[in-house]
Amino acid sequence: MRRSQATRRAPPAETKNPDPPAKQLRAGDETQVVPRGTMERATLAREHPGLVVIQGREIGREYRLRRSELILGRDEGAHLRIPDDLVSRRHALLELSWDLARRLQRVTVRDLGSTNGTHVNGEQVDQADLREGDKLRVGDTVLKFVLQDDLDARFHQEIRNRIAHDQLTGLLTKESLYLAMESELRRCERFHLPMAVLMMDLDRFKSVNDGHGHLMGSHVLAEVGRLICQGIRSTDVSARYGGEEFLAYLSDVTAEGGASAAERIREAVAAHSFTRVDESGNSKTLRITISLGVSEFPRNGRTLEALVAAADAALYRAKETGRNRVCLA
């Protein structure tokens, strides 16, 4: 019998550039798909009208306009309280209504018979509709009218906090304190009131950084900032002046009253145990002292620069005569 011919198998077809095996995705690796409209509605809420202080004691502060009627003034009961002695107690009324034609909120400002008038973009007005970017001036304070969504509002608040406050101590920055102090000096000048200025400097602070490290140094600065706030009134203003120096001003307070506050701060710092626990759980404790100089408006000067220089000279004398003490200008 004839042997059958074996069936030849065709070679496998060649594949060009085969795709690599797909990488197995872990949970959370996939990009989530969200409808565009949903994303925009969640991120960009409708715009809210507001006023941002661009000149004045509370520069950078934003007032959100949420009511149909708001009183702007210096009075404690005002909806938008402006700490400016040239602003009347009930200075102006802000009215909010819906503008159908423009499909947005309409904001109208009405002067309430204020002593120094209400100005919009440099012109005194009895009544005016505000448009985005308009500048409203009451007394020495200028507020810019803005329309902001929630993201804008959070961004500006964060920027204001970063600009106005020292991130380590929580006190004002030198620049922010100077702005507030200039305004307060005008008030004291107008009503013939005193003001005490305190210049403070930690004694031998370099040895803290050199002997215990910069993390301990930062801890000490933060704690001193807290002790300074506790040693003065809530209405007084304090700042980190730079490095280990601090500055504060106390309104309606004489040099003698300022010296009493300075002595409270000195005693609190000297009695405090500065303890820091590191990542390994080891604790380190040290003591430190502070020297302070005090000046008074108008006895030692009528300008910010003169008062700070007088307090600084008194501080230098406290350092030269033994440290850990208070000296008057």
NUVEXPA-977408 format. One line per field, with one value per residue: residue number from 1; residue in three letters; x, z, y of N, C-alpha, C in turn. Coordinates in steps of 0.2 Angstrom, whole numbers. Each point is the difference from the previous one (the first is absolute). Example, Ala and Ser with C-alpha at 12.3 -4.5 7.8 and 13.67 -1.06 7.14 Angstrom:
num c(1, 2)
residu c(ALA, SER)
n_x c(66, -2)
n_z c(39, -4)
n_y c(-28, 5)
ca_x c(-4, 4)
ca_z c(0, 1)
ca_y c(6, 6)
c_x c(4, -4)
c_z c(0, 3)
c_y c(6, 5)
This chain:
num c(1, 2, 3, 4, 5, 6, 7, 8, 9, 10, 11, 12, 13, 14, 15, 16, 17, 18, 19, 20, 21, 22, 23, 24, 25, 26, 27, 28, 29, 30, 31, 32, 33, 34, 35, 36, 37, 38, 39, 40, 41, 42, 43, 44, 45, 46, 47, 48, 49, 50, 51, 52, 53, 54, 55, 56, 57, 58, 59, 60, 61, 62, 63, 64, 65, 66, 67, 68, 69, 70, 71, 72, 73, 74, 75, 76, 77, 78, 79, 80, 81, 82, 83, 84, 85, 86, 87, 88, 89, 90, 91, 92, 93, 94, 95, 96, 97, 98, 99, 100, 101, 102, 103, 104, 105, 106, 107, 108, 109, 110, 111, 112, 113, 114, 115, 116, 117, 118, 119, 120, 121, 122, 123, 124, 125, 126, 127, 128, 129, 130, 131, 132, 133, 134, 135, 136, 137, 138, 139, 140, 141, 142, 143, 144, 145, 146, 147, 148, 149, 150, 151, 152, 153, 154, 155, 156, 157, 158, 159, 160, 161, 162, 163, 164, 165, 166, 167, 168, 169, 170, 171, 172, 173, 174, 175, 176, 177, 178, 179, 180, 181, 182, 183, 184, 185, 186, 187, 188, 189, 190, 191, 192, 193, 194, 195, 196, 197, 198, 199, 200, 201, 202, 203, 204, 205, 206, 207, 208, 209, 210, 211, 212, 213, 214, 215, 216, 217, 218, 219, 220, 221, 222, 223, 224, 225, 226, 227, 228, 229, 230, 231, 232, 233, 234, 235, 236, 237, 238, 239, 240, 241, 242, 243, 244, 245, 246, 247, 248, 249, 250, 251, 252, 253, 254, 255, 256, 257, 258, 259, 260, 261, 262, 263, 264, 265, 266, 267, 268, 269, 270, 271, 272, 273, 274, 275, 276, 277, 278, 279, 280, 281, 282, 283, 284, 285, 286, 287, 288, 289, 290, 291, 292, 293, 294, 295, 296, 297, 298, 299, 300, 301, 302, 303, 304, 305, 306, 307, 308, 309, 310, 311, 312, 313, 314, 315, 316, 317, 318, 319, 320, 321, 322, 323, 324, 325, 326, 327, 328, 329)
residu c(MET, ARG, ARG, SER, GLN, ALA, THR, ARG, ARG, ALA, PRO, PRO, ALA, GLU, THR, LYS, ASN, PRO, ASP, PRO, PRO, ALA, LYS, GLN, LEU, ARG, ALA, GLY, ASP, GLU, THR, GLN, VAL, VAL, PRO, ARG, GLY, THR, MET, GLU, ARG, ALA, THR, LEU, ALA, ARG, GLU, HIS, PRO, GLY, LEU, VAL, VAL, ILE, GLN, GLY, ARG, GLU, ILE, GLY, ARG, GLU, TYR, ARG, LEU, ARG, ARG, SER, GLU, LEU, ILE, LEU, GLY, ARG, ASP, GLU, GLY, ALA, HIS, LEU, ARG, ILE, PRO, ASP, ASP, LEU, VAL, SER, ARG, ARG, HIS, ALA, LEU, LEU, GLU, LEU, SER, TRP, ASP, LEU, ALA, ARG, ARG, LEU, GLN, ARG, VAL, THR, VAL, ARG, ASP, LEU, GLY, SER, THR, ASN, GLY, THR, HIS, VAL, ASN, GLY, GLU, GLN, VAL, ASP, GLN, ALA, ASP, LEU, ARG, GLU, GLY, ASP, LYS, LEU, ARG, VAL, GLY, ASP, THR, VAL, LEU, LYS, PHE, VAL, LEU, GLN, ASP, ASP, LEU, ASP, ALA, ARG, PHE, HIS, GLN, GLU, ILE, ARG, ASN, ARG, ILE, ALA, HIS, ASP, GLN, LEU, THR, GLY, LEU, LEU, THR, LYS, GLU, SER, LEU, TYR, LEU, ALA, MET, GLU, SER, GLU, LEU, ARG, ARG, CYS, GLU, ARG, PHE, HIS, LEU, PRO, MET, ALA, VAL, LEU, MET, MET, ASP, LEU, ASP, ARG, PHE, LYS, SER, VAL, ASN, ASP, GLY, HIS, GLY, HIS, LEU, MET, GLY, SER, HIS, VAL, LEU, ALA, GLU, VAL, GLY, ARG, LEU, ILE, CYS, GLN, GLY, ILE, ARG, SER, THR, ASP, VAL, SER, ALA, ARG, TYR, GLY, GLY, GLU, GLU, PHE, LEU, ALA, TYR, LEU, SER, ASP, VAL, THR, ALA, GLU, GLY, GLY, ALA, SER, ALA, ALA, GLU, ARG, ILE, ARG, GLU, ALA, VAL, ALA, ALA, HIS, SER, PHE, THR, ARG, VAL, ASP, GLU, SER, GLY, ASN, SER, LYS, THR, LEU, ARG, ILE, THR, ILE, SER, LEU, GLY, VAL, SER, GLU, PHE, PRO, ARG, ASN, GLY, ARG, THR, LEU, GLU, ALA, LEU, VAL, ALA, ALA, ALA, ASP, ALA, ALA, LEU, TYR, ARG, ALA, LYS, GLU, THR, GLY, ARG, ASN, ARG, VAL, CYS, LEU, ALA)
n_x c(4, -2, 6, -4, 0, 5, -5, 2, 2, -5, 5, 1, -5, 4, 2, -2, 6, 0, -6, 3, 1, -7, 2, 0, -6, 2, -3, -3, 3, -6, 0, -3, -5, 1, -6, 2, -7, 0, 6, -3, -5, 4, 4, -4, -1, -6, 1, 3, -4, 5, 3, 6, 2, 1, -3, 4, -3, -6, 5, -3, -3, -3, -4, -3, -4, -4, -1, -6, 1, 5, 1, 4, 5, 1, -7, 0, -6, 4, -4, 2, 4, 1, 6, -4, 4, 2, -2, -6, -4, -4, 4, -1, -5, 1, -3, -2, 0, -5, 5, -6, 1, 4, -6, 0, 4, -5, 5, -4, 4, -3, 2, 2, 2, 5, 4, 3, -6, -3, 5, -2, 6, 0, -6, -2, -3, -7, 1, 2, -1, 2, 5, 2, 4, -6, 3, -1, 0, 1, 1, 5, -5, 3, -6, 2, -4, -1, 0, 0, 3, -2, 2, -2, -5, 1, 1, -5, -4, 2, 0, -6, -2, 2, -3, -6, 1, 4, 2, 5, -1, -3, 5, -1, 1, 6, -1, -4, 5, 5, -3, -1, 7, 1, -5, 3, 5, -4, -3, 6, 3, -5, 0, 7, 1, 2, 6, 1, 7, 0, 7, 1, 5, 0, 2, 6, -4, 5, 1, -6, 1, 5, -3, -6, 2, -1, -1, 4, 5, -2, 0, 5, 2, -3, 4, 6, -2, -1, 6, 3, -3, 2, 5, -3, -3, -6, -1, 5, 5, 2, 7, 1, 5, 2, 2, 4, -2, -3, -6, -2, -6, -1, -6, -1, 7, 2, 6, -3, -6, 4, 3, -6, -3, 5, -1, -6, 2, 4, -4, -4, 4, 2, -7, 0, -2, 5, -5, 4, -5, 5, 1, 6, -3, 6, 0, 0, 3, -2, 4, -3, 3, -4, 2, -2, -1, -2, -4, -1, -6, 1, 1, 1, -5, -1, 5, -2, 4, -2, -6, 1, 3, -5, -5, 3, 0, -6, -2, 3, -3, -6, 2, 2, -6, 1, -4, -6, -1, -4, 1, -1, -3)
n_z c(0, -4, 2, 4, -4, 4, 3, -5, 6, -1, -2, 6, -1, -3, 6, -3, 4, 3, 2, 4, 4, 1, 2, 5, 0, 4, 5, -3, -4, 0, -6, 5, -3, 0, -1, -5, -2, 2, -4, -5, 1, 1, -5, -4, 6, 0, -3, 5, 1, 0, 6, -3, 6, -4, 5, 5, 6, -4, -3, -5, 5, 0, -2, 1, -6, 5, 2, 0, 6, -1, 6, -3, 5, 4, 0, 6, 0, -3, -6, -3, 5, -1, 2, -1, 4, -6, 2, -3, 6, -3, -4, -2, -4, 0, -6, 1, -7, -3, -4, -2, -2, 6, 3, 4, 5, 2, 1, 4, 0, 6, -1, 7, -4, -2, 5, -2, -1, -5, -2, -7, -1, 6, -2, 3, 3, -2, -7, -1, -6, 3, -4, -2, 5, 1, 1, 6, 1, 6, 2, 4, 0, -4, -2, -3, -5, 2, -5, 5, -3, 2, -6, -3, 3, -1, -6, -1, 3, -4, -6, 2, 2, -6, -3, 3, 0, 5, -4, 3, 1, -6, 2, 0, -6, -1, -7, 2, 4, -5, -5, 4, 2, -7, -1, 4, -3, -6, 2, 2, -5, -3, 4, -1, -3, 6, -1, 2, -1, -1, 1, -3, 4, -3, 6, -3, -4, -2, 7, -1, -5, 3, 6, -2, -5, -6, 0, 5, -4, -5, 4, 2, -7, -1, 6, -2, -6, 2, 3, -6, -4, 5, -1, -5, -1, -1, 3, 4, -3, -2, -1, -4, 3, 2, -2, 5, -4, 5, -2, 4, -1, 5, -2, 1, 0, 6, 0, 6, -3, -5, 5, 3, -6, -1, 6, -2, -6, 3, 5, -5, -4, 5, 2, -6, 0, -4, 0, -4, -3, -1, -6, 4, 1, -1, 7, -2, 5, -1, 3, -1, -1, 1, -4, 3, -5, 3, -5, 0, -4, -1, 6, -4, -3, -6, -2, -4, -4, 3, 0, -6, -3, 3, -2, -6, 0, 2, -5, -4, 4, -1, -6, -1, 4, -4, -5, -3, -3, 3, -5, 2, -6)
n_y c(-6, 5, 3, 3, 5, 1, 2, 5, 2, 4, 3, 2, 4, 4, 3, 6, 1, -5, 1, 3, -5, 1, 6, -4, 3, 4, -1, 5, -5, -2, 4, 3, -2, 7, 0, 3, 0, -7, -1, 4, -3, -6, 2, 2, 1, 2, 5, 2, 5, 4, 2, 1, 1, 5, 4, 0, 0, -3, 3, -2, 3, -6, 4, -6, 2, -2, 7, 1, 1, 4, 1, 5, -1, 5, 0, -2, 3, 3, -1, 5, -2, 7, -3, 5, 5, 0, -6, 2, 1, 3, -2, -7, -1, -7, 1, -6, 0, -4, 1, 0, 7, 1, -3, 5, -1, 4, 3, 3, 6, 2, 6, -1, 5, -3, 1, -5, -2, -2, -3, 1, -3, 3, -2, 5, -4, 1, -3, -7, -2, -5, 1, -6, 1, 2, 6, -2, 6, -2, 7, -3, -3, -4, -2, -6, 1, -6, -4, -4, -6, -6, -2, 5, -1, -6, 1, 5, -4, -5, 4, 2, -7, -2, 5, -1, -7, 0, -5, 2, 6, 1, 4, 6, 1, 2, -2, -6, -1, 1, -3, -5, 0, 1, -4, -4, 2, 0, -5, -2, 2, -2, -5, 2, -6, -3, -3, -6, 1, -7, 1, -6, -3, -7, -1, 1, 2, 3, 0, 2, 4, 3, 1, 2, 4, 1, -6, -1, 3, -3, -5, 3, 2, -6, -3, 4, -1, -6, 0, 3, -4, -4, 3, 0, 6, -3, 7, -2, 2, -7, 0, -4, 3, -6, -6, 1, 5, 4, 2, 4, 2, 4, 0, 7, -1, 3, 3, 3, 1, 2, 4, 1, 1, 5, 3, 0, 2, 4, 0, 0, 4, 4, 0, 1, -6, 1, -4, -4, -4, -3, -2, -1, 5, 3, 2, 7, 2, 7, 5, 5, 6, 6, 4, 6, 4, 6, 2, 7, 0, 6, -3, -6, 3, 3, -4, -5, 3, 5, -3, -3, 6, 4, -4, 0, 6, 0, -4, 4, 5, -3, -1, 7, 0, -5, 2, -3, 6, 5, 3, 6, 2)
ca_x c(-4, 5, 0, -3, 5, -2, -3, 5, -3, 3, 4, -4, 1, 5, -3, 5, -1, -5, -1, 2, -6, -3, 2, -6, -1, -2, -6, 2, 4, -4, -2, -7, -4, -6, -3, 3, -4, 0, 7, 0, -5, 3, 6, -2, -7, -2, 4, -3, 3, 4, 4, 6, 4, 6, 4, -3, 3, 0, 2, 0, -6, -6, -7, -4, -6, -4, -7, -3, 2, 5, 3, 7, 1, 5, -4, 1, -6, 0, 1, 7, 3, 6, 4, 3, -4, -3, -6, -5, -2, -5, 3, -3, -4, 1, -6, 1, -6, 2, 0, -3, 3, 7, 1, 5, -2, 1, 2, -1, 2, -3, 3, -5, 1, 6, 4, 6, -3, 1, 3, 1, 5, 3, -5, -5, -7, -5, -3, 3, 1, 7, 2, 6, 6, -1, 3, -5, 4, -3, 5, 6, -1, -2, -2, -1, -6, 2, -4, 4, -3, 2, 8, 3, -1, 4, 7, 2, 0, 6, 5, 0, 3, 7, 3, -1, 3, 6, -2, 3, -3, -7, -1, 0, 6, 2, -3, -7, -1, 1, -6, -5, 2, -1, -6, -2, 4, -4, -5, 3, 1, -6, -3, 5, 1, 7, 1, 6, 3, 5, 4, 2, 5, 2, 6, 5, -4, 5, 2, -6, 1, 7, 1, -6, -3, -5, -7, -1, -1, -7, -4, 1, -3, -7, -3, 0, -5, -6, 0, -1, -8, -3, 2, -3, -8, -3, 0, 7, 3, 7, 3, 7, 3, 6, 5, -3, -2, -8, -3, -7, -3, -6, -4, -2, 4, 6, 6, 0, -4, 3, 5, -3, -1, 6, 2, -4, 3, 6, -1, -3, 6, 5, -2, -3, 4, -1, 1, -2, 1, 2, -3, 1, -3, 4, -2, 5, -3, 5, -3, 2, -2, -1, 1, -5, 0, -6, 0, -7, -3, 5, 6, 7, -1, -7, 0, 2, 7, 3, -2, 3, 7, 1, 0, 6, 6, -2, 2, 8, 3, -1, 5, 6, 0, -1, -5, -5, -3, -4, 2, -5, 3)
ca_z c(0, -1, 6, -1, 1, 6, -1, 3, 4, -2, 6, 3, -3, 3, 2, 1, 6, 4, 6, 7, 4, 3, 7, 4, 4, 7, 2, 1, -6, -6, 0, 1, -5, 3, -5, 0, 4, 8, 3, 0, 5, 7, 1, -1, 2, -3, 3, 6, 1, 7, 0, 3, 2, -4, 3, 7, 6, -1, -7, -2, 3, -5, 3, -4, 1, 0, 2, -4, 2, 5, 2, 0, 4, 6, 6, 2, -3, -7, -3, -2, 5, -2, 6, -3, 4, -5, -3, 5, 3, -5, -5, -6, -1, -6, -1, -5, -3, -6, -7, -5, -6, -1, 3, 6, 6, 0, 6, 0, 6, 2, 6, 5, 3, 3, 1, -5, -7, -4, -6, -4, -5, 1, 0, 6, -2, 5, -2, -6, -1, 0, -5, 1, 0, 3, 7, 5, 6, 6, 4, -3, -3, -7, -1, -7, -1, -4, -1, 1, 2, 6, -1, 0, 7, 4, -2, 3, 7, 2, -1, 6, 6, -1, 0, 7, 6, 0, 0, 5, 7, -1, 1, -6, -3, 1, -4, 2, 6, -1, -3, 5, 4, -3, 0, 7, 2, -2, 5, 6, -2, 0, 6, 5, 4, 0, -3, 2, -5, 4, -4, 4, -3, 5, 2, -2, -4, -4, 3, 0, -7, -1, 4, 0, -7, -3, 2, 6, -1, -3, 6, 4, -3, 0, 6, 2, -3, 4, 6, -1, 0, 6, 4, -2, -1, -6, -5, -2, -7, 1, -6, 0, -3, -4, 4, 7, 2, 0, 0, 2, 2, 5, -1, 6, 5, 1, 1, 6, -1, -4, 4, 4, -4, -2, 6, 0, -5, 3, 5, -3, -4, 4, 4, -4, -2, -7, -1, -6, -1, -7, -3, 4, 7, 4, 1, 2, 4, 1, 2, -4, 3, -5, 2, -3, 0, 0, -2, 1, -4, -4, 4, -3, -7, -3, -6, 1, 0, 6, 6, 0, 2, 7, 3, -1, 4, 7, 0, 0, 6, 4, -2, 3, 7, 4, -3, 4, 3, -4, 0, -3, -4)
ca_y c(6, 6, 3, 7, 6, 4, 7, 5, 5, 7, 4, 5, 6, 4, 6, 6, 4, -2, 5, -3, -2, 6, 0, -1, 7, -1, 4, 7, 2, 2, 7, 0, 4, 4, 5, 7, 4, -1, 3, 7, 2, -1, 4, 7, 2, 6, 6, 4, 7, 1, 6, -1, 6, 1, 5, 0, -4, -7, -1, -7, -4, 0, 0, -3, 3, -5, 2, 4, 6, 0, 7, 1, 5, -1, -3, -7, -3, 0, -7, 1, 5, 2, 4, 6, 5, 5, -3, 1, -6, -3, 4, -1, -6, -4, -4, -5, -2, -3, 4, -5, 1, -2, -7, 0, 4, 7, 3, 7, 3, 6, 4, 1, 6, -1, 6, 1, -2, -7, 2, -6, 2, 7, 5, 0, -2, -1, -6, -2, -7, -3, -5, -3, 4, 7, 2, 3, 3, 2, 2, -2, -7, -1, -7, -2, -4, -6, -6, -6, -6, -3, -1, 7, 2, -4, 2, 6, -1, -3, 4, 5, -3, -1, 6, 4, -3, -4, -7, -4, 3, 2, 7, 4, 1, 6, 5, 1, 4, 7, 2, 1, 5, 7, 2, 1, 6, 5, 0, 3, 7, 3, 0, 2, -6, -3, -6, -3, -5, -4, -3, -6, -4, -5, 0, -5, -5, -4, -6, -5, -3, -4, -6, -5, -2, 5, -3, 3, 7, 1, -2, 5, 6, -1, 1, 7, 3, -1, 4, 7, 1, -1, 6, 6, -1, -2, 5, 2, -3, -2, -3, -2, 6, -3, -4, -1, 6, 1, 7, 1, 7, 0, 6, 3, -2, 4, -4, -4, -6, -4, -4, -6, -5, -3, -4, -6, -4, -2, -5, -6, -4, -3, -6, -5, -5, -1, -7, -3, -7, -2, -6, -6, 0, 3, 7, 4, 6, 5, 6, 6, 6, 5, 7, 4, 8, 3, 8, 2, 5, 4, 2, -2, 0, 1, -4, -7, -1, 3, -4, -7, 1, 1, -7, -4, 3, -3, -7, -1, 1, -6, -5, 2, 1, -7, -4, -2, 6, 5, 7, 5, 5)
c_x c(4, -1, -3, 5, -2, -2, 5, -4, 3, 3, -5, 1, 4, -5, 5, -2, -6, -1, 2, -6, -2, 2, -6, 0, -2, -6, 2, 4, -4, -2, -8, -3, -6, -3, 2, -4, 0, 6, 0, -5, 3, 5, -1, -7, -1, 4, -4, 3, 4, 3, 7, 4, 7, 4, -4, 3, 0, 1, -1, -7, -6, -7, -5, -7, -5, -7, -3, 1, 6, 2, 7, 1, 5, -3, 1, -5, 0, 2, 8, 3, 7, 3, 4, -4, -3, -6, -6, -2, -5, 2, -4, -4, 1, -6, 1, -7, 2, -2, -2, 4, 7, 1, 5, -3, 2, 2, 0, 3, -3, 3, -6, 1, 7, 4, 5, -2, 2, 3, 1, 4, 2, -6, -5, -7, -4, -3, 4, 0, 7, 1, 7, 6, -1, 3, -5, 4, -4, 5, 7, 0, -2, -2, -1, -6, 2, -6, 4, -4, 4, 8, 3, 0, 5, 8, 2, 1, 7, 6, 0, 4, 8, 4, 0, 3, 6, -2, 3, -3, -7, -1, 0, 7, 2, -4, -7, -1, 1, -6, -6, 2, 0, -7, -2, 4, -4, -6, 2, 1, -6, -4, 4, 0, 7, 0, 7, 2, 5, 4, 3, 5, 2, 8, 4, -4, 5, 2, -5, 1, 6, 0, -5, -3, -5, -7, -2, -1, -7, -5, 0, -4, -8, -3, 0, -5, -7, 0, -1, -8, -3, 2, -3, -8, -1, 0, 7, 2, 7, 2, 7, 4, 6, 4, -4, -2, -8, -1, -7, -2, -6, -3, -2, 3, 6, 6, 0, -4, 3, 6, -3, -1, 7, 3, -4, 3, 7, 0, -3, 5, 5, -2, -2, 6, -1, 2, -2, 2, 2, -3, 1, -3, 4, -2, 6, -3, 5, -4, 3, -3, -1, 1, -5, 1, -7, 0, -8, -1, -4, 6, 6, 0, -7, 0, 1, 7, 3, -1, 3, 8, 1, -1, 6, 6, -1, 2, 8, 2, -2, 5, 7, 1, -2, -5, -5, -3, -4, 3, -4, 5, 1)
c_z c(0, 7, -1, 2, 6, -1, 4, 3, -3, 6, 3, -4, 4, 3, 1, 6, 4, 6, 6, 4, 4, 8, 5, 4, 7, 2, 1, -6, -6, 1, 0, -5, 3, -6, 1, 4, 7, 3, 1, 5, 7, 1, 0, 2, -2, 4, 5, 0, 6, -1, 3, 2, -3, 3, 7, 5, -1, -7, -2, 2, -6, 4, -5, 1, -1, 2, -5, 2, 6, 2, 1, 5, 6, 6, 1, -4, -8, -3, -3, 4, -3, 6, -3, 3, -5, -3, 6, 3, -5, -7, -7, 0, -7, -1, -6, -3, -7, -6, -5, -7, -1, 3, 5, 6, -1, 7, 0, 7, 1, 6, 5, 4, 4, 1, -6, -7, -2, -7, -4, -6, 0, 1, 6, -3, 6, -1, -6, 0, -1, -6, 2, -1, 3, 7, 4, 5, 5, 5, -3, -3, -7, -1, -8, 0, -5, 0, 0, 1, 6, 0, 1, 8, 5, -2, 3, 8, 2, -1, 5, 6, -1, 0, 7, 6, -1, 1, 6, 7, 0, 1, -7, -3, 2, -4, 1, 7, -1, -3, 6, 5, -2, 1, 8, 3, -2, 5, 7, -1, 0, 7, 6, 5, 0, -4, 3, -5, 3, -6, 5, -4, 5, 1, -2, -4, -5, 3, 0, -7, 0, 5, 0, -7, -2, 2, 7, 0, -2, 5, 5, -2, 0, 6, 3, -3, 4, 7, 0, -1, 6, 5, -2, -1, -7, -6, -2, -6, 1, -7, 1, -5, -5, 4, 7, 3, -1, 1, 2, 1, 4, -1, 6, 6, 1, 0, 6, -1, -5, 3, 4, -5, -2, 6, 0, -5, 2, 5, -3, -3, 5, 4, -5, -2, -7, -2, -7, 0, -7, -3, 3, 7, 5, 1, 2, 3, 1, 3, -4, 3, -6, 3, -4, 0, -1, -2, 0, -5, 5, 4, -3, -7, -3, -6, 2, 0, 6, 6, 0, 2, 7, 5, -1, 4, 8, 1, 0, 7, 5, -1, 4, 7, 3, -3, 5, 4, -5, 1, -3, -4, 4)
c_y c(6, 4, 7, 5, 4, 7, 5, 6, 7, 4, 5, 7, 5, 6, 5, 4, -2, 4, -3, -1, 6, 0, 0, 6, -2, 4, 7, 3, 3, 7, 0, 5, 4, 4, 7, 5, 0, 2, 7, 3, -1, 4, 8, 2, 7, 6, 3, 7, 1, 7, -2, 6, 0, 6, 1, -4, -7, -2, -8, -3, 1, -1, -3, 3, -5, 1, 5, 8, 0, 7, -1, 6, -2, -3, -7, -5, 0, -7, 0, 5, 2, 4, 6, 6, 5, -3, 1, -7, -4, 4, 0, -6, -3, -4, -5, -2, -4, 4, -5, 1, -2, -7, -1, 4, 8, 3, 8, 2, 6, 3, 1, 7, 0, 7, 1, -2, -7, 1, -7, 2, 7, 5, -1, -2, -1, -7, -2, -8, -2, -5, -3, 4, 7, 0, 4, 3, 3, 2, -1, -7, -1, -7, 0, -4, -6, -5, -6, -6, -3, -1, 7, 2, -4, 2, 7, 0, -3, 5, 6, -2, 0, 7, 4, -3, -4, -7, -3, 2, 1, 7, 4, 1, 8, 5, 1, 4, 8, 3, 2, 6, 7, 2, 2, 6, 6, 1, 3, 7, 4, 1, 1, -6, -3, -6, -3, -5, -4, -4, -6, -4, -5, 0, -6, -6, -4, -6, -6, -4, -4, -6, -5, -1, 5, -2, 3, 8, 2, -1, 6, 6, -1, 1, 7, 4, -1, 3, 7, 2, -1, 6, 7, -1, -2, 5, 3, -4, -1, -3, -3, 5, -3, -4, -1, 7, 0, 7, 0, 7, -1, 7, 2, -2, 4, -5, -4, -6, -5, -4, -5, -6, -4, -5, -7, -5, -2, -5, -6, -4, -3, -6, -6, -6, -2, -8, -2, -7, -2, -6, -6, 0, 3, 7, 4, 7, 5, 6, 6, 6, 5, 7, 4, 7, 2, 7, 1, 6, 5, 2, -1, 1, 0, -4, -7, -1, 3, -4, -6, 1, 1, -6, -4, 3, -2, -7, -1, 2, -6, -5, 1, 0, -7, -5, -2, 5, 4, 7, 5, 5, 6)
